[in-house]
Amino acid sequence: MSRLNNTQYMRFPFTIGESGAALSSRLDHVREQIEQVLFTLYGERWYRPEFGVGVMALVFEPNNPGLWEVTKKRLLASLADALKGEVDPKTLSVNVTGEGAELSIIISYTLATINHTERQKFLIGSPHG
């Protein structure tokens, strides 16, 4: 089981150091995948136009429950596809709320192979997001 915990992945964004490609742990790798989904604009990837949510573009939208629900549905669909094999799809949970100019996104999941639960919080539109 320790081998499953210590698997190394190429870091995103991809960088090369003196010893080669920078690496990430499994936990960091999943967070990096989530960040790719969050910050890639819907339709930005030529061969995967359904990939991404583009949350930075949401700062120009009215921050209300309608926006939260649409964002949640898009995120669930995109994350289920992007995290296939890494995350148990039954445990994937997304909560989107907002206040003022800030959008709060909380993503919870369990890593499928090691049964480890994580909770990631992203604040969009905030200087600390």
C-alpha positions, -999 to 999 in steps of 0.1 A, spaced: 0 0 0 29 24 6 38 22 -31 3 35 -40 8 64 -16 42 73 -29 35 73 -67 51 103 -84 35 124 -112 48 151 -134 38 184 -118 13 208 -134 22 233 -146 50 214 -162 84 226 -151 120 213 -156 147 217 -129 183 206 -127 173 169 -121 145 168 -148 108 172 -146 94 185 -114 73 158 -96 41 158 -75 27 134 -49 -6 117 -56 -24 142 -34 -8 172 -51 -15 156 -85 -52 154 -79 -53 190 -67 -34 201 -98 -60 182 -119 -88 200 -101 -71 234 -107 -68 225 -144 -106 220 -146 -113 251 -126 -91 275 -145 -94 261 -181 -121 280 -200 -150 258 -213 -141 251 -250 -105 262 -246 -90 228 -253 -93 220 -290 -97 182 -287 -117 183 -254 -141 213 -257 -162 201 -229 -133 202 -205 -130 230 -180 -152 255 -162 -133 287 -164 -141 301 -130 -121 333 -135 -146 344 -161 -174 340 -134 -162 371 -116 -181 391 -142 -214 372 -135 -240 380 -109 -230 361 -77 -263 344 -69 -277 309 -63 -284 304 -101 -247 309 -109 -237 286 -80 -259 257 -92 -248 260 -129 -211 261 -117 -217 231 -94 -232 210 -123 -204 219 -147 -178 211 -121 -192 178 -112 -194 167 -148 -159 179 -157 -143 166 -125 -159 132 -128 -143 128 -162 -109 144 -153 -105 124 -121 -116 91 -134 -95 63 -119 -81 86 -92 -112 95 -73 -142 73 -63 -170 90 -83 -196 83 -56 -176 104 -31 -171 135 -54 -189 165 -38 -190 201 -49 -204 230 -29 -205 265 -45 -216 296 -26 -207 333 -27 -208 366 -9 -201 400 -24 -175 396 -51 -162 363 -38 -171 328 -51 -164 299 -27 -159 264 -41 -154 234 -19 -146 201 -35 -145 169 -14 -135 134 -27 -120 101 -17 -89 87 -35 -101 54 -49 -70 33 -44 -60 44 -9 -94 54 6 -81 88 17 -106 117 19 -96 152 9 -114 186 10 -101 215 -12 -113 250 -9 -109 277 -37 -119 313 -33 -124 331 -66 -125 368 -69 -106 373 -36 -71 386 -34 -63 354 -15 -81 329 -38 
